[in-house]
Amino acid sequence: LVSLAWISHAAAASAHPLGLLGDMLHLYAAGGWIGGLVPLTIFLVRVGASFSLGETVARVLHRFSMLSLCCVSVLVVSGISNSWLLVGSVYALFTTAYGRLLLIKLMLFGILVGFGARNRLLVKAKLLQAPARPDLLFQLRRNVLCEVSLGAAVVAIVACLGVTPPARHHDLSQVRRYSITTR
């Protein structure tokens, strides 16, 4: 995933070498979080058949919880940086195709974080108190499956963003068009 940064919009913008690093971090963190949801889902489906694995479930949830918290933190910081480099203004965020796609991605990311926070703060806490409750495992599996689905939607939007000219390019073309018509 990190190698995709070399063909990204940030790599094309030679004026912003830190954009490439931000893209690499963003891709790495997204891969760790969203990519980690699939094995977590498989684990939760298989563990449902055996209640003797309560201690193992607690360890797995704790590890994934820490991984996802770190990944989301990196995603927020690198996402803000990348957005500033590629969008450039609040106006462009709302008036360009790239900006609108980014807003949809951010909305889905917010919902994803909401599911993750619910799992971390409510479901995981209850499972640590009583790890053998099947209703909690069912609830956790359902939430993680929702996260996987939302994560796939975010990846699809990212694919669209990859072929859409960044909003900053649109702003620059508007400035050039204005400067040519005013001469």
N, C-alpha and C positions, 0 to 999 in steps of 0.2 A: 504493500500500500504506500509506503513512504516514497517509493520510486515514482509514483504517479505525480508527485509534486514537481518533477522535472519537466512535465508536459502541461502544467497547470497555467492558469492566467497569471499567477504570481511569477512563474518562471519567465513568462513573456514580458513582464514589466521589469526591464533591466534597471530601472531607476530605484527599485525597492528590493535590494538583495535580502533583507530580513523577511520579506514576504514569502520567499521560498522556504526558509526555516519554519515560519509560522504554518505554512501549508503542510510541511512534513510532520510537525507536531500534531496538527489537527487530524491528519489522516491516521497517524499512529494511535492517537487516543480514541478516535472513532472505531478503528478496527478492534482495539482492545475491549471497548465497551459493547458495541453492537455485535461484534464477532463472538464475544464471550457469552452472549445471551443464548445462542444455539446450544452449546454444550451444557449450559446451566439448565435449559429446558429438557434436554435429553436426560440429564441426571435426575431432575425432579419427577419426570414421568416414570423412570425406572425405580426410584426410591419409594414411590407410592405403594408398591406391593409389599414392602417390608418395613414394619414399624421399629425394628431393632436398630435402624440406622439413624436414630434421632441425633446422636452425638456427631455423626458424620455430616448430617444435614446442617447442623449448626456451624461446623467448621467451614463447609463449602460456602454457606451464605455469608459468613464473616469475611472470608477471602474475597468473594465476588463483590461484596459490598464495599470493601476497601478499594479494590481495583476500579469499580465503577465511580466511586467518589473522586479518585485521583483523575480518571479519564475525563469526567465531566468538568472538573476544574480546569484542566488543560484545554478542553474544547471551548469553554467560555472565554478564556484569555486569548487563545489563538484565533477564535472566531471573531472576537471584537477587533483584533488587529487586522485580520484578513478582510473583514467587512469594510473597515476604514480605507484600506488600500484599494479595494476593488469597487466600492460604491462611492465613497468620497463625500457624500452629503445626504442629509435626511430627505431632501427634495428628490434626489435620484433614487432613493430607496422606494419611494411611492410612485414614481413616474416612469420607471423603466421596467422592461420585462425581467431583467436580472434582479432588480430590487424586489419586485413582487414575488418572484420565485424564492428569493432569500427570506422574505417575510413568511411565506408558507412553510419553509424549512424551519424557521425559528419557532413558529407556532407548534409544529409537530415535535420539535426538540423540547419545548416547554411541557407538552403533554407527556413526553417520554420521561422527562425529569420528574414530573408529578407521579407517574407510576413507580419510578424508582424510589422516590422519597417515601411513598406509601408503603412499598415493600420493605424498605429499610427501617422506617420508624414504627410502623404498626405491625405488619405481618411477621417480620423477622423477630421483633421483640416478643410477640406472643408465642412464636415457635420455640424460642429459647427458654421460655417458661414451661411450655408443655409440648415438646417436640413430636409427640406421637399423635397429635390431633389430625385426622384425615381432612377435615374441613379447611384447616389452615393450609395444608399442603395443596389442596385443590385450588384455593384462593390464590396462593402464590404461583402455581402453575399457570392459572388463567391470566394473572397479571403479567407474568413473564412472556407468555404467548402474545399478549397485546403489545408488549414492548418490542418483541421480534417483528411483528407486523408493522408497527410504526417505524421501526428502524429500517425496514425494507422500503417503506415509503420515502423516508429521508434519503436513502441511497439513490432511489429513482430520481428524486428532485435534484440531488447533487449531480447526477448524470446530465440532467437538463441544464443545470448551471454551467457545466463544463463546456457545453456547445453554444452557450448564450454569451454574447459580448458583455463584458462587465459594465456596470453603470458608469464608472469613471470614464470609460472610452466614449460612452454616449455624451457625457458632459463635455468632454474635450471636443467632440465633433460639433456640438452646439456652439461652443466658444469660437471654434474656427469658422463656422458658418456665419456667426454674428460679426466676427472681425472682417470677413471678406465682404459682407453686404454693407458694412459701414464705411468702407473705403471709397 
